[in-house]
Amino acid sequence: MTTKGELSVLREQLDDQENRGRRKNLRLVGFPEGVKGKDTVAFIQEWLPKVLDLEGETFEVERAHRSLLQQRVDGTRPRTIVIRLLRFSDTVKMIKAAWSSLQYSNLTIMIFRDMSTALYKKRKAFVPLKRKLKEKNITFRLLHPNTFSMDLEGRRTFTTPQAAENYLKKYHPDVLMTNTLHAKLDYTSRSCSVTCRDL
């Protein structure tokens, strides 16, 4: 294996270790700065089970803190709250219960898994493809950590957007066309058909 290849493998291994270390973490986006004073842990332990309809469940929060990014002066974008749960199983329960956006004082709150920057970029790379599939009403899922599946003549799974797009180009090229382009091509085809009949 070349030195470049060895470095790539090493980076993947380190990134995997980092994400394993974050398995019990969740990121809460949208809470205003200073919410419920300084006792963030107590607030999260009380608020989350209620809003997720998981009352009666016991969730132990080991720690909770704002992200280390500098707070904006205008306060337009509050820093993310990062929480660490005692048990990974609780993290899974909360992720499953939080498919839709949550509300706090008329503000939209979203819950995400905590992950490394490298993994975040890999998942974000699927966004253009997700938009195209959504436009075509094709069911898809981006599973953790980075497995993309879509229901198209059976369930197909991919680990990179390039692999998914190559499959679509070969077997379902119409999926990659926008509805606007598809309409233009259809109009051109029909216009040509009329012209040809007139000849």
matplotlib code that plots the C-alpha trace (Angstrom):
import matplotlib.pyplot as plt

x = [0.0, 1.3, 2.0, -1.0, -3.2, -1.9, -2.7, -6.2, -6.8, -5.4, -7.7, -10.7, -9.7, -9.2, -12.5, -14.3, -12.9, -14.0, -17.5, -17.7, -16.7, -19.7, -22.3, -24.0, -24.0, -26.9, -26.9, -29.9, -30.2, -32.3, -32.4, -32.0, -28.9, -29.3, -32.3, -33.2, -30.1, -27.0, -28.5, -28.7, -28.5, -31.6, -33.6, -32.8, -33.6, -37.0, -37.9, -36.8, -38.9, -42.0, -41.7, -40.8, -43.8, -41.3, -42.5, -42.0, -38.7, -35.6, -32.9, -29.7, -27.7, -24.1, -23.3, -24.6, -22.9, -23.0, -20.8, -17.4, -18.2, -18.2, -21.6, -23.0, -23.4, -26.8, -28.0, -29.5, -28.1, -27.8, -25.0, -25.9, -26.4, -24.4, -25.6, -24.1, -26.4, -25.4, -26.7, -26.4, -29.8, -31.4, -29.7, -31.4, -34.8, -34.5, -33.4, -36.3, -38.8, -37.5, -38.2, -40.1, -39.1, -39.9, -41.2, -39.9, -41.6, -42.7, -39.1, -38.2, -35.8, -34.0, -32.1, -29.2, -26.6, -23.2, -20.5, -17.1, -16.6, -15.4, -18.6, -20.8, -19.2, -19.8, -23.4, -23.9, -22.6, -25.8, -28.0, -28.2, -29.2, -31.8, -33.3, -33.6, -35.2, -37.6, -38.7, -39.4, -41.3, -38.8, -38.4, -34.9, -33.0, -29.6, -28.8, -26.1, -23.3, -23.2, -25.3, -27.8, -30.8, -33.5, -36.6, -36.3, -37.2, -36.3, -34.1, -30.7, -27.9, -24.8, -22.0, -21.2, -23.4, -21.2, -22.0, -25.7, -25.6, -23.7, -26.4, -29.1, -27.3, -27.1, -30.5, -32.8, -31.4, -34.7, -34.5, -31.5, -33.3, -35.2, -38.9, -38.3, -35.8, -38.0, -40.9, -38.8, -37.6, -41.1, -42.4, -39.5, -40.4, -44.1, -43.3, -41.0, -43.7, -46.3, -43.8, -42.9, -46.5, -47.0, -44.2]
y = [0.0, 3.5, 6.1, 8.1, 5.0, 4.3, 7.9, 7.6, 4.4, 6.0, 9.0, 6.7, 4.8, 7.9, 9.3, 6.1, 6.2, 9.9, 9.0, 6.1, 8.4, 10.6, 7.8, 9.0, 12.7, 14.7, 18.2, 20.5, 23.3, 26.4, 27.0, 30.7, 31.7, 31.7, 29.4, 28.2, 29.8, 27.8, 24.4, 23.1, 19.4, 19.6, 21.5, 19.0, 16.0, 17.6, 19.1, 16.4, 13.5, 15.7, 17.1, 13.7, 12.0, 9.8, 10.7, 7.8, 7.0, 7.7, 9.6, 10.4, 13.4, 13.2, 16.7, 19.5, 22.6, 25.1, 24.5, 26.3, 28.6, 32.3, 33.7, 36.1, 39.7, 40.1, 36.7, 35.7, 32.2, 30.7, 28.2, 24.5, 22.7, 19.4, 16.8, 13.5, 10.7, 8.0, 5.2, 4.8, 3.2, 6.4, 8.3, 5.9, 6.3, 10.1, 10.1, 7.9, 10.1, 13.3, 12.8, 16.0, 19.5, 20.3, 23.5, 25.6, 29.0, 29.2, 28.4, 25.4, 23.0, 20.3, 17.3, 15.7, 13.1, 14.5, 13.5, 14.5, 17.2, 14.6, 12.5, 15.6, 16.5, 13.0, 13.1, 16.6, 15.5, 13.6, 16.8, 17.5, 13.9, 14.0, 17.1, 15.3, 12.2, 14.3, 16.1, 12.7, 11.5, 8.6, 7.4, 7.6, 7.4, 8.5, 6.0, 6.4, 6.8, 7.2, 4.6, 6.0, 3.9, 4.6, 2.6, 2.2, -1.3, -2.6, -1.0, 0.1, 1.1, 3.2, 4.7, 7.7, 10.0, 9.3, 5.6, 6.4, 8.8, 6.4, 3.8, 6.3, 7.4, 3.8, 2.5, 5.5, 8.6, 10.4, 10.6, 13.0, 15.4, 18.3, 18.5, 21.8, 20.2, 17.1, 19.4, 21.2, 18.0, 16.7, 19.9, 19.8, 16.2, 17.0, 20.0, 18.0, 15.3, 17.9, 19.4, 16.1, 15.2, 18.4, 17.6]
z = [0.0, -0.9, 1.7, 0.5, 0.8, 4.3, 5.4, 4.0, 5.9, 9.1, 8.7, 8.3, 11.4, 13.4, 12.2, 13.1, 16.6, 17.0, 15.9, 18.2, 21.0, 20.1, 19.9, 23.1, 22.1, 20.6, 19.2, 19.9, 17.5, 18.0, 21.8, 22.6, 24.5, 28.3, 28.3, 31.8, 33.3, 33.9, 34.9, 31.3, 32.4, 34.6, 32.0, 29.2, 31.4, 32.2, 28.8, 26.3, 27.6, 27.6, 24.1, 22.7, 24.3, 26.3, 29.8, 32.2, 30.5, 32.5, 30.7, 32.4, 31.0, 31.9, 30.7, 28.5, 27.1, 24.3, 21.3, 21.5, 18.6, 19.6, 20.3, 17.7, 19.0, 17.3, 18.8, 15.4, 15.6, 19.1, 19.6, 19.5, 22.8, 22.9, 25.4, 26.4, 27.6, 30.0, 27.7, 23.9, 23.9, 25.1, 22.2, 19.8, 21.4, 21.2, 17.6, 16.6, 18.5, 17.0, 13.3, 13.1, 14.4, 18.0, 19.6, 22.5, 23.2, 19.5, 18.3, 16.2, 17.8, 15.9, 17.2, 15.4, 16.1, 17.0, 14.5, 13.2, 10.6, 8.1, 8.5, 8.4, 5.0, 3.7, 4.6, 3.3, -0.1, -0.6, -0.4, -4.2, -4.8, -2.1, -3.7, -7.0, -5.5, -3.5, -6.7, -8.2, -5.1, -4.6, -1.1, 0.3, 3.6, 4.8, 7.6, 10.2, 9.7, 5.9, 4.1, 1.6, 0.4, -2.1, -3.1, -6.9, -8.2, -4.8, -2.2, -3.4, -1.0, -1.6, 0.5, -1.8, -3.9, -6.9, -6.7, -6.4, -9.4, -11.5, -10.9, -11.8, -15.0, -16.1, -15.2, -14.5, -16.2, -16.1, -12.3, -12.5, -14.8, -13.1, -13.7, -15.7, -18.0, -18.4, -19.4, -21.9, -23.5, -23.6, -25.2, -27.8, -28.6, -29.1, -31.2, -33.4, -33.7, -34.9, -37.4, -38.8, -39.4, -41.3, -43.7]

ax = plt.figure().add_subplot(projection="3d")
ax.plot(x, y, z, "-o")
ax.set_aspect("equal")
plt.show()
